[in-house]
Amino acid sequence: RAPLALPQAHMPPRQRAAKSPTRAARPPASPAPRVKGAAAAPAGVSWNAQQTPLGVALNNYLAPLLTMLVTPYLAYVVTYITSLPTPTIGAFLERCAARGVYGIHADILAELSPTTEAATLLLVFNFVALLIYWWPGPTEHGPVTIHGHTPEYMDNGVAHQVLFTLSFLGGSELGLGWYKLSVLFDHFGATIGALNVFGIVFCAFLYIKGRHFPSGPDNGTSGCGPMFDYYWGMELYPRIYNVDVKKFVNCRFSMTFWMLAGISFCAASRELHGRVDPGLLLCAVSQFLYLSKFYVWEIGYMRSIDIIVDRAGFYETWGCIVWVPAVYTLHTRTAVLLPSGLSWPAALAIFGVGLLGVGLNFWADDQRQRFRAVKGDCLIWGKKPVYIEAAYSTVNPATGRMEQRTSLLLASGWWGTARHNQYLFELMAAYSWGLLAGVHTHGVLPLLYPVFLTILLVHRAHRDEQKCLAKYGAYYEKYMAMVPYKIVPFLY
């Protein structure tokens, strides 16, 4: 899953994008038991319940403002902590006490001041990503929007991952010698500083572009004022010279930086300490495998809630430009200056748990994708799948008329144990990464990312369920009764 880096504010219903209908055609005759709900969701129901005036003030004004004020500095703080000889929260608090408020603020800004080297690194990084962006591949499509737009993508995520990784390794001392393999760690603070400046300015550019030069019909103000429009975004699918902004920022920069950071941090650690750190190395390997799964599934991500609902504004775009590099790499970064302290047996045991989470996540996603591809005519765990054939009403953008369509809600296999069990598997991997950094040596700091991800995924599950309840009505209520657990079987 590509991240949504920041808390979600309420989006006015009229600006929501429609979720992709599975298929208009009904499934084949009797491929599996069907459980039918009482009625379809009425047309025009909002995905979110109506808010009180206080809820509107909090969600549409106060929360976005606080998010935009707090998160950039928080990204600076966690980046600064990992530059300390002892990268722990305790060491940071001691430094704060010694330097005072203004002194520590000056130190943070000095550590994260953009440099020419960091700017050059980012320019080359994104130039290579842009070259590979046009690598040939089959054409795939996202769901049709409520305004009739069908986004189009080149399915070349795996080619991007392989080519970019080889390019990164080949340009280092392992190949052409243009830079050290530790380059991402060596210039990390300045890189985050440069990304923050660029991210804020780029979101302003997207706001102006969406207001005056939109790429497609899915654009417009939220009705909550310019501040919220900057936070949420003006366009659902912005493009610049035919480059899809979301795909490039979310997948080709953000996820790629995260993937290669682990390699670079391992190189920096070995150079500093003269040996391989088991915890850091296995954490980097686990994340690389996790992101390999992401690139295999990239087109599925382009049909997810991150893309079809969330617009390209500060919330999503700045989050992927700055928050992901600063926070998603935090656990591996803490183990560079201060090793994890894990033995190979301990590190391998934790790595095994994370690898299990990555594998189960892939299995669950693949199970649902195969089920949808054949419209239920398959076996899951050796049995005919149980599902609900849910009817819903939607507007045909070509005719403007309401149409009734169906989706299949799978209640077998992993999807019969919990409605969002893939999130449990993601959290297994995330907590293993935090533990591999060495909580006995670094305290709770390496757990910041998994704790953040827990909050994010619980909130995302709630958002998705509100959307499905509004879309499917009694059908989804029936599905919730059949699969009573949200994320953790028998617990939650």
RAFEN-V928454 format. One record per residue. N is the residue number from 0. SS is DSSP state (2 for helix, 1 for strand, 0 for the rest). PHI is phi as a letter, one per 30 degrees, with the letter a starting at -180 (none if undefined). BURIAL is 1 if it has 16 or more other C-alpha atoms within 10 Angstrom, else 0. Layout:
[[N SS PHI BURIAL] [N SS PHI BURIAL]]
//
This chain:
[[0 0 none 1] [1 0 d 1] [2 0 d 1] [3 0 c 1] [4 0 d 1] [5 0 b 1] [6 0 d 1] [7 0 d 1] [8 0 c 1] [9 0 d 1] [10 0 c 1] [11 0 e 1] [12 2 e 0] [13 2 d 0] [14 2 c 1] [15 0 d 1] [16 0 d 1] [17 0 d 1] [18 0 d 1] [19 0 d 1] [20 0 d 0] [21 0 d 1] [22 1 a 0] [23 0 d 0] [24 0 d 0] [25 0 d 0] [26 0 d 1] [27 0 d 0] [28 0 d 0] [29 0 h 0] [30 0 d 1] [31 0 a 1] [32 0 d 0] [33 1 c 1] [34 0 c 1] [35 0 c 1] [36 0 d 1] [37 0 d 0] [38 0 a 0] [39 0 d 1] [40 1 d 1] [41 0 d 0] [42 0 d 1] [43 0 i 0] [44 0 d 1] [45 0 d 1] [46 0 d 1] [47 0 c 1] [48 0 d 0] [49 0 d 0] [50 0 c 0] [51 0 d 0] [52 2 e 0] [53 2 d 0] [54 2 d 0] [55 2 d 1] [56 2 d 0] [57 2 d 0] [58 2 d 1] [59 2 c 1] [60 2 b 1] [61 2 d 0] [62 2 d 1] [63 2 d 1] [64 2 d 0] [65 2 d 0] [66 2 d 1] [67 2 d 1] [68 2 d 0] [69 2 d 0] [70 2 d 1] [71 2 d 1] [72 2 d 0] [73 2 d 0] [74 2 d 1] [75 2 d 1] [76 2 d 1] [77 2 d 1] [78 2 d 1] [79 2 d 1] [80 2 e 1] [81 0 d 1] [82 0 c 1] [83 0 d 0] [84 0 e 0] [85 0 c 1] [86 0 d 1] [87 0 b 1] [88 2 d 1] [89 2 d 0] [90 2 d 0] [91 2 d 1] [92 2 d 0] [93 2 d 0] [94 2 d 1] [95 2 d 1] [96 2 d 0] [97 2 d 0] [98 2 c 0] [99 2 i 0] [100 2 d 0] [101 2 d 0] [102 2 d 0] [103 2 d 1] [104 2 d 1] [105 2 d 0] [106 2 d 0] [107 2 d 1] [108 2 d 1] [109 2 d 0] [110 2 d 1] [111 0 c 1] [112 0 d 1] [113 0 d 1] [114 0 b 0] [115 2 d 0] [116 2 d 0] [117 2 d 1] [118 2 d 1] [119 2 d 0] [120 2 e 1] [121 2 d 1] [122 2 d 0] [123 2 d 0] [124 2 e 1] [125 2 d 0] [126 2 d 0] [127 2 d 1] [128 2 d 1] [129 2 d 1] [130 2 d 0] [131 2 d 1] [132 2 e 1] [133 0 c 0] [134 0 e 0] [135 0 d 0] [136 0 a 0] [137 1 d 0] [138 1 d 0] [139 1 b 0] [140 1 b 0] [141 1 d 1] [142 1 d 1] [143 1 d 1] [144 0 d 1] [145 0 d 1] [146 0 c 1] [147 0 i 1] [148 0 d 0] [149 1 c 0] [150 1 d 1] [151 1 b 0] [152 1 b 1] [153 1 d 0] [154 1 d 1] [155 0 b 1] [156 2 d 1] [157 2 d 1] [158 2 d 1] [159 2 d 1] [160 2 d 1] [161 2 d 0] [162 2 d 0] [163 2 d 1] [164 2 d 0] [165 2 d 0] [166 2 d 0] [167 2 d 1] [168 2 d 1] [169 2 d 1] [170 2 d 0] [171 0 d 1] [172 0 d 0] [173 0 d 0] [174 0 b 0] [175 0 d 0] [176 0 i 0] [177 0 d 0] [178 0 a 1] [179 0 d 1] [180 0 d 1] [181 0 d 1] [182 2 e 1] [183 2 d 1] [184 2 d 1] [185 2 d 0] [186 0 c 1] [187 2 d 1] [188 2 e 1] [189 2 d 1] [190 2 d 1] [191 2 d 1] [192 2 d 1] [193 2 d 1] [194 2 d 1] [195 2 d 1] [196 2 d 0] [197 2 d 0] [198 2 d 1] [199 2 d 1] [200 2 d 0] [201 2 d 1] [202 2 d 1] [203 2 d 1] [204 2 d 0] [205 2 d 1] [206 2 d 1] [207 2 d 0] [208 2 d 1] [209 2 d 1] [210 2 d 1] [211 2 c 0] [212 0 b 0] [213 0 d 1] [214 0 d 1] [215 0 a 1] [216 0 d 0] [217 0 d 1] [218 1 a 1] [219 0 k 1] [220 0 d 1] [221 0 d 1] [222 0 i 0] [223 0 c 0] [224 0 j 0] [225 2 d 0] [226 2 d 0] [227 2 d 1] [228 2 d 1] [229 2 d 1] [230 2 d 1] [231 2 d 1] [232 0 j 1] [233 0 c 1] [234 1 b 1] [235 0 d 1] [236 0 b 1] [237 0 d 1] [238 1 b 1] [239 1 b 0] [240 0 h 0] [241 0 i 0] [242 1 c 0] [243 1 d 1] [244 2 d 1] [245 2 d 1] [246 2 d 1] [247 2 d 1] [248 2 d 1] [249 2 d 1] [250 2 c 1] [251 2 d 1] [252 2 c 1] [253 2 e 1] [254 2 d 1] [255 2 d 1] [256 2 d 1] [257 2 e 1] [258 2 d 1] [259 2 d 1] [260 2 e 1] [261 2 d 1] [262 2 d 1] [263 2 d 1] [264 2 d 1] [265 2 d 1] [266 2 d 1] [267 2 d 1] [268 2 d 1] [269 2 d 1] [270 2 d 0] [271 2 d 0] [272 2 c 0] [273 0 i 0] [274 0 a 0] [275 0 d 0] [276 0 d 1] [277 2 e 1] [278 2 d 1] [279 2 d 1] [280 2 d 1] [281 2 d 1] [282 2 d 1] [283 2 d 1] [284 2 d 1] [285 2 d 1] [286 2 d 1] [287 2 d 1] [288 2 d 1] [289 2 d 1] [290 2 d 1] [291 2 d 1] [292 2 d 1] [293 2 d 1] [294 2 d 1] [295 2 d 1] [296 0 c 1] [297 2 e 1] [298 2 d 1] [299 2 d 1] [300 2 d 1] [301 0 d 1] [302 0 c 1] [303 0 c 1] [304 2 d 1] [305 2 e 1] [306 2 c 1] [307 2 d 1] [308 0 c 1] [309 0 d 1] [310 0 d 1] [311 0 d 1] [312 0 b 1] [313 2 e 1] [314 2 e 1] [315 2 c 1] [316 2 d 1] [317 2 d 1] [318 2 e 1] [319 2 d 1] [320 2 d 1] [321 2 c 1] [322 2 d 1] [323 2 d 1] [324 2 e 1] [325 2 d 1] [326 2 c 1] [327 2 d 1] [328 0 c 1] [329 2 e 1] [330 2 d 1] [331 2 d 1] [332 2 d 1] [333 2 d 1] [334 2 d 1] [335 2 d 1] [336 2 d 1] [337 0 b 1] [338 0 e 1] [339 0 d 1] [340 0 i 1] [341 0 d 1] [342 0 d 0] [343 2 d 0] [344 2 d 0] [345 2 d 0] [346 2 d 1] [347 2 d 1] [348 2 d 0] [349 2 d 1] [350 2 e 1] [351 2 d 1] [352 2 d 1] [353 2 d 1] [354 2 d 1] [355 2 d 1] [356 2 d 1] [357 2 d 1] [358 2 d 1] [359 2 d 1] [360 2 d 1] [361 2 d 1] [362 2 d 0] [363 2 d 1] [364 2 d 1] [365 2 d 0] [366 2 d 1] [367 2 d 1] [368 2 d 0] [369 2 d 0] [370 2 d 1] [371 2 d 1] [372 2 d 0] [373 0 c 0] [374 0 h 1] [375 0 i 1] [376 0 d 1] [377 0 a 1] [378 1 c 1] [379 1 b 1] [380 0 h 0] [381 0 i 0] [382 1 b 0] [383 1 d 1] [384 0 d 1] [385 0 c 1] [386 1 a 1] [387 1 c 1] [388 1 c 1] [389 1 c 1] [390 1 c 1] [391 1 a 1] [392 1 c 1] [393 1 b 1] [394 1 d 1] [395 0 d 1] [396 0 d 0] [397 0 d 0] [398 0 c 0] [399 0 i 0] [400 0 c 0] [401 1 d 0] [402 1 b 0] [403 1 c 0] [404 1 b 1] [405 1 b 1] [406 1 b 1] [407 1 c 1] [408 1 c 1] [409 1 d 1] [410 0 b 1] [411 0 b 1] [412 2 i 1] [413 2 d 1] [414 2 d 1] [415 2 c 1] [416 0 c 1] [417 0 a 1] [418 0 d 1] [419 0 b 1] [420 2 d 1] [421 2 d 1] [422 2 d 1] [423 2 d 1] [424 2 d 1] [425 2 d 1] [426 2 d 1] [427 2 e 1] [428 2 d 1] [429 2 d 1] [430 2 d 1] [431 2 d 1] [432 2 d 1] [433 2 d 1] [434 2 d 1] [435 2 d 1] [436 0 d 1] [437 0 j 1] [438 2 d 1] [439 2 d 0] [440 2 c 1] [441 2 c 1] [442 0 i 0] [443 0 d 1] [444 2 e 1] [445 2 d 1] [446 2 d 1] [447 2 e 1] [448 2 d 1] [449 2 d 1] [450 2 d 0] [451 2 e 0] [452 2 d 1] [453 2 e 1] [454 2 d 0] [455 2 d 1] [456 2 d 1] [457 2 d 0] [458 2 d 0] [459 2 d 1] [460 2 d 1] [461 2 d 0] [462 2 e 1] [463 2 d 0] [464 2 d 1] [465 2 d 1] [466 2 d 1] [467 2 d 1] [468 2 d 1] [469 2 d 1] [470 2 d 1] [471 2 c 1] [472 0 h 1] [473 2 d 1] [474 2 d 1] [475 2 d 1] [476 2 d 1] [477 2 d 1] [478 2 d 1] [479 2 d 1] [480 2 d 0] [481 2 d 1] [482 0 b 1] [483 0 d 1] [484 0 c 1] [485 0 d 1] [486 0 b 1] [487 0 c 1] [488 0 e 1] [489 0 i 0] [490 0 b 0] [491 0 b 0]]
//
